[in-house]
Amino acid sequence: MKKIVSVLVAIMLLFSLVFSFSANAASNLSVVGLTVYADLNTDGTVDITEIWQIEYPDAAEGFTRWIDLYNGSGTNAVTAIQKFDEIQNLSVSADGKQMEQGSGNGTYSCNTSADGSSYDIVIADKTDGAVTEREYVISYTLTGALKKTDGKANFSHIFIGKAFQYTCNNVTVNINAPAGVSGEDIEFAEDTSKTISVSGSTAVYQMNRVYDTFVVDVSMPDNVFNEGALVSYSSFSQIASDVRNFAVTAFPWIILAVAVVLVIILVLYTDRIKRLKIEKKTAKGIKEEDLNNCVGLPAGITPCAAYKMLVPYSKTAPKFTSKKVPCLFGLAVLECMEKGYIKQDGKNLVVETPKEEINAYLASVLNFLKTFSAKNGSKYVIDEEFYSRVSNECETRYDDIAKYLATFYSFIPEINGKYFKDEKNVENYKNTYLLKLKIQKLDLKYSFEDCVKKVLSGVTPDNPEVFGMIFDTSAEKLFKTKNEDGINALSNSIYAMYKVFVKSK
C-alpha cells in the first residue's frame, strides 16, 4: 500500500509540473539583448554564434546558457525534427577576451544536465556589486540538425528552450542559407509570435521579449547540400515511432492505472478529510479570545503560501483558482514591500535588487516589475506610465502574461501529502485557518491601494486588514482605480493581468 501511495504522489507531482515552466526568476541579471547567427553549411553542419548582452545590476557569479536537448522523455519541448546529434567546437569569450575551459573565475564549463534535457554552459564571471554590462559570445557547431524531409532541407531548432531560465529582451536570430539559395527559396513555418523577414539569403527572426521559447523553422531546396549530408526524416515514420514508444511506455502504466484509480480518489479524499477535520474542529471550538489573539500568521508561513495551503489548486473548479492567481501576485508585491524590496519614492515606487537569496516567487515578481519599470540610472521605477506598458503587453502578448502568472503561481510553496503527519504542522494549519475565520468575521473591504499604503506605513501583509484582500470576491473593486501615481499604475496593471489570466482559462 505504501509503495502504491508513493507512486501516486509522484504522479501528482508530475502533474503539477504541467502548471509551470522553467524559470530561475531568482537570478540576479537581465538579458538586454541576444543576436544569433546560424550558418547552414553544405556538409550538413550548422555553425552558430550567439552574442549575449547581459546586465548585472549587482554582485553576481556569472551567466549560464542552457541549450535544450532531445531526450525522448517529454521533460522539454524538443521534438524529433528539432533534435541534433552533437555540439562541437565550443568557444566562449567575454567582452572580446577568449575564455578557457576550467573551474575558476574567468573560465567556463560545460556538461549535460543529470536528466539529459539540457546542455549547460556555465560562465564564471564574478562582478563586484556595481551595475555591470557584459557581452558574451558563445560559438559552436551543431551536427545532425539539418533534416531532409519532403524533398526539402529543413532546419527546425529551439534557440531558447524550456531549460533556459531568464526572460530575454530584443532577440534576433539570423539563419544564413548556403550559397545557391535565394530569398524566394526560403520557406517558413507559420509563426505569428515573431517578426520574420528575408534579406538576401538570410532569414531573420525577431522578437522584442521572450518569456518562454524561441523556435525557428525554415526549409529550402536540398540540392545545394552535399550528398548524404542531411539527416533523413519522415513525419510518418516519426508518428509511427512515437506511437510505438508510447505503447511500450504506457502499457505498464495502463495496467497500474486500473489498479490505482480508486486509490487516487482515496488519496485525494483523505487529504480533503484531514483539512475538513482540522477546520471543523477549529471552527467548533473557537472562542472570542482566540480571534482577538490571532493577529497574523504562524512564524515561517508567508501570506501567499498560507492562501495556497488553505485553498490548494482546484482541479474540479480551475476557474476559481485562476481568479486568485493575479490576486496572489498582488499579495506577493505587498510581501516584497514589507521586506524593503519595493520602496516609495515620492509619487512613484522603486524596485530594489535583494542582496540575499529570496523565495523564487518573490524574485519572479521583482523581475517582472523591473521589466516594465522606467530605468533611472541603476534604479527601476514604477511610475505613472507603468500601467500603459503592462497594458500594452496584456493586449499584444496576452499568452505570455498568462504563462508568466502560471509560473509565478507554481513558485509559491505548497504542502505535500505528509504535511499533516507532523503535530506542529497541524497546529500551524489550525492557526492559519483561524486567521481566515477572523477575516471573514470582520468582513473587511480594503482596496489594493489601501493595502499598499498600509504596508508602506509598517503594517505586515499577514495582518487581517491586508491579508483579507485575497478573500475579496471582486477583483475590479480591489485593483481598479482612477488615481494617477506609481501605486495606482501598479494596481491597474494587476487588474489588466487579472483580466488576461482569467480569460485564458
N, C-alpha and C positions, 0 to 999 in steps of 0.2 A: 504493500500500500504506500509506504513512504517513497519508494522508488517511482511509483506512478505519479504521485503528487509532485515530486521533484521535476519529472518530465513536463508536467502541466505548467509548473511555474516557469520553466524555461521557454515553453511555447508562448505563454502570456507576455514574457519579457520581449521575445522576438516580435510579437505583435505590436507592442508599444513602440518599437523602433520605427515602424511604418509612419508614426506620427511625428517623426523628427528627421532632419537632415544634418549631416556632419558639419559642425562649425565650431571652431575654437574661438568663440567670441571673446574669451578672456585674454587673448594675445594682445600685447601692447604695441601694435603697429598699424599703419594704414597702407594699403596698396593704392598709390596715387595713380599709377598707370602701368599698362602692360602692352608691349608691342612684340609680336611674334612674326618671324619669317620662317616659312616652311618650304624648302626647295624639294620638289619631286624629281628624283633622278631617274634616268632611263634604266638603271640597273635594279630598280625596284626599291631602293632605299629612300629615306626622307631625312634630309639634313634640317634640323630645327635650331633656331637661335631665339631665345626668349630674353627680352630686355625688361627687367622689373624695376619700376620706380617706387621705392619704399620710403616711408617717413616714419621715424621713431619719435614719438612725442616725449619720451622719457627714457630712462635706462632700460636696456633690453639685451637679450642674449644672442639675437640674430634672427634668421629667417629660414623657414622650412618650405620647400617646394614638394608637394605631394602630387604624384602622377598616377592616375588610376590604372590598374592592371585588370585584365580579364582573368578571373579565377573560376568561373563556372558555378559559383556558389550563390550568386544573386545578391551578394552583400553590397555591390555597387551597380551602376547603370551601364557598364561596358558590355556591349553585345559582341557576337562573334565577328561581325564585319568590322568592328572598331578595334579588335584586339591586334596586337603586334607581337613579334617574336622576341625582340631584344632591344635594349638601349645600349648603344656603343659610343665610343669616342667622347665621353662626357668631359666637359671642361667648365670651370666656373671662374668668373672674375668679379671683383668688387671695385667700383669706381675706376675701371680701366686696369686694375692690377690683378694679374693672374693669381689664383689661389691654388695651393697644393692640397692634396687629399691627406687628411690626418685627423687629429683629435683635439688640438689646441685652438686657441683664439686665432682668427685669421685663416682658418682652414675649412675644408668641407668634408662631409662624409656622406655615403650613400648606401642604402640597403633596402631590401624588400620587407614590407611590414609582416608581422607574425602571421596574419591571416591571409597573406598573399594578395591583398586587394589593392596595394599601392606600392610605388617605388618612391622612396623618401630621400630627398637631397637636403641635408641639414647644413646650413651655412653658419658657422660660429663667428659672430661679429658683435662683440660687446660694445655698447655705447655708454657714454659717461653720465647720462641724465639730461643733457641739453637736447633741444629739438635737433634731430639729425636726419639728413636725407642721404640715401644710398641708391646707387644704380648697380644692380646685379645682372650680369649677362651669363645665362646658362645655355650651353650649346651641347647638342648630342645628335646621334643618328639613330633613326628607327629602322629596323629590318622587319619585313613581313607585314608592313602596314598598308601597302598598296594591293588592292584586290582586283581580280579580273571577273567581271560579272556582267552578263547580258551583252557581251561584245564591247564593253567599256572598261576603262581603268577607273577604279573608284578609290578615293581617299576619304574615309569617314573616321574622324578622330575626336576624342574628348580632350580638349586642351585644359579646361578647368572642370574637374570632376567632383564626385561626392566626397572624396578624401580631402580635397583642398579646404582649408579652414579659415579663409578670410574672404570678406567682400572685396571685389576688385572693381576699381573705377577706370574709365577710359581705356577699354580693351580694344585692340586692333590686331587682327590676325591676317597675314598676307600669305596666300597659297600661290607659289610660283610654279607654273606648269613648265615642262621641259620645252626646249626649242622645237618648233614644228607645230605647237598647239597655239591656236589663235583664241582671242576672246570669245568668238562665236562658237568655238568648240566646247567651251566650258559650261557644264550644266550644274544646277544647284538643287539640293533637296529643299522643299518648301520650309521656310523658317521665318515667321513674322516677328520674332523677338529681336532680330538683328537687322542692321543695315548692311546689305550685300551689294557690291559693285564689282565691275571688271575694269582693270586698267592694263591695256596690252594683253599679256598672257598671265596676269596676276589677278586672282580672286581676292577681294578684300572684304573681310567680315569685321563689323564694328558694333560695339555695344557700350553705352555710357556707364552702366553699372551691372555687375554680375553677382547675384546673391547665391546662385545655385550651381548651374553647369554652363559650359560654353562648348558647343559642338559644331564642327564643320563637316559638311558632306558635299564633296564635289566629284563630278565624273567628267571624263574626256575620252577621246579616241585612244585605243590601246596600241595602235600601230607604231607609235613613236617610242615605245618601250622595248627593251631587248627581249628576245625570245626566252620564255621561261622566267622572266623577271617578276611577273605578277603572281600573287598567290591566288589559286583557283578558289572561287566562292560561288555557291549556288544557294539561293534563298530557299528552294525546295528541299535540298539536302539538309540545310540548316534547320528547317522546320521539322523534318523527319528526325534529325539528331536530337533536337530539343524534346520532341515527344518521347523518344526512347529514353533519354536521360531522366525526363520527368517520371516516366513509368517505373524505371529502376529505383529512382529516389523515393517516389511517392508510395510504392507498394507496401513497404513495412509500415508507413505512416497511416495508410488506409486501414490496415488491419488494426493498428493501435487505436485509430480514431473510433472504430466500432466499440472497442473495449472501454475507452475512456470518456466517451461523450457524456455519460451520466456522471462520471467523476468530475468533469469540468463544471457541470452545473452545480454539483455538490460543493466544489471548492469555492465558486463564486457566491453561492448561497450562504456557505459557512462564514465567509468574510463579512457579508452583509449582516448575518445574525449577530456576529460579535460586535459590530458597530451599533446595531439597534439595541442590543442588550445594555451596553455602556450608556448610550444616550437615554434610554428609558429609565435606567436606574438613577442617572444624574438628574433628570427632569423630575422624577418622582420624589427624590429626597432633597430637593432644592430648598434652601432657606434664604430669607431676605439678607441675612448677614453674609451668606455665600456670594450673593450677587454684589453686595457692597464691597466685599474684599477682592472681588475679581476685577482688576484694573488693567490687565494686559495678558499676554500670552506667557506660557511657561518658558523658562530660560532655554535658549538654543533653538527655539521654533520661530521662524520668521513668518510674517503675515501671509506672504504668498504660499509658503509651504503649509501653513495652517489651513488655508482655504482648500488647497488641493488634498489635504489629509481628510478634512471634513466632507468635501464634495469631490470625490475622485471622478475621473473621466467616465462619462456615461456612454456605454456602447448602445444602450437601448434608446437614449434620447440625446444624441450628439449635438443637436441644435442648442440644447440648454448649455452644454459646455462651451460651445462656440461663442455664445453671447458673453461668457465670462472671461474668455482669454484676453481680449483687449482691456477689460477692466483690471485684470491681474497685471497687465503691462503698466497701467496707471498706478497700481498699488506698488509695483516694483520701483517706479520712478520715485515714489514717496520714501521707500526704503533707501534709495540712493541719496535722497536729500538728507535723511536722518544721519547717514554716515558721512556727510560732508562732501560727497562726490558731485553733487549739484548744489550750487550756491546762488543766492540772489545778488545781482549787481545792478542796482537801480531798478529800472523797469524790466530788465532782462534777467535771464538765468545763465550761469556759466557752468559748463560741464568740465569737471576736473578729470585727471588721469590718476587712478589709485596708485599708491606707492607699493601696496601689498597685493598678494593674490586674493581675488574675491570670488564669490559664487558665480558660476557660469551665467546664470540668468540675469544677474545684475550687470555683469560685464557686457552681456548681449545688449541690454538696454542702453548702456553708456555708448557703446559703439554705434548703435542705431541713431541715437541723438546727435552724435558727432557728425555722422554722415550728412545730416540736414541742417546742422548749425552753421552760423556765419563764422568764418575763420578770422580772428583778430590777433595777429601775431601767433603765439602758441596757445591762445585761448579759443575755445569752442563756445560760441554764444547763441543761446536760444533767444532770438529777437522777435519782433512783430512779424517778420517775414517768414518765420519758421513754418507757420501753418501753410502758406502758399506753396512752399517747396514740398512739404509732405503731401498736401492735397493733390498737387500735380503728379506726384509719384503714384498716389492711390488711383488717379484717373487713367494714367497711361500704363502703369505696371502693377495692376492690382493683384495679379497672380504672385508676384514676388513679395508683396506685402503680406498676402495670406500665408505664403511659405515661411516668411520670417516669423510671424506670430506663432505658427505651429511649432517652429523650432524653439522659440522663446519658451513656450509652454512646456516643451519636453525637457528643458533645462531645470525646471523647478523640481526640487527633490520630492519624492513621494514615498509613502510607507510600503513595505513589502509584506509578504504573507506571514512572516514570523514576528511582525511588529507587536501583536497583541499577546505574545508569549512572555513578554517582559512586564512585570508589575509597574515599573516606573513609566513605561510607555503607555500603559493603560491609564495611569494617573494623569499623564500629560494630555492624553486624548480627552479624558473627562474634563479637565480644566480648560482645554481649548473649546470644547463643546459648551461649557458653562459660559464662556465669553460670548459665544454666539447667542445663547439664550438671553443674556443681558442686553445685547444689541437689539434683539427682536422685541424685548420688553420696552426698552427706551424708545424704539421706533424713531431713531434719529435720521434726519434728512439733510445732509450737507452735500454741496456740490464739490466737484474735484478741485475747483478753485479755492473753496473754503478749506479743504483738506491740505492743499499745498501751503496755504498761509499758516495753518495751524502747525504743520511740521516744521516750516521755516522758523516759527516762533518757539520751537522746542518741544512740541507735543509729539510723542512717538507714534509711529504708524500702527502699533497694536493697541493704541488707546481706542476704546469703543467708539468715540466720535469720529475717528479716522478709519479704523478697520471696518466700521459699519458700511462704508461706501460700497464694498464688494458685495453686500447683500441687497443693494438697491436694485430694483427691477427696471428702472428707466435709465438707459444709457444717455438718452438725449438730455434729460434733466440733469444728469450727473456731469456730462462733459461739455455740452454745447453752451457757448457764451458769446456775448456781443462786445465785450470789453476789448481793449487793444493794448496788450503788453506781452512780454515773453511768457508769462504764466498762462494767459488765456490763449495765446497761439499754441502752446503745448496742449492745453485742454481740448481745443478744437481739432488739433491734429489726431489725438487719440480717438475722438469721435469719428473722424474720417476713416481711420484704420478700423474702427469697430464696424462701420457700415460695410467696408470691403470684406472683412473676415466673415461676418455673419452671412453675407450674400454668397460667399464662396462655398459655404457649407450647405 
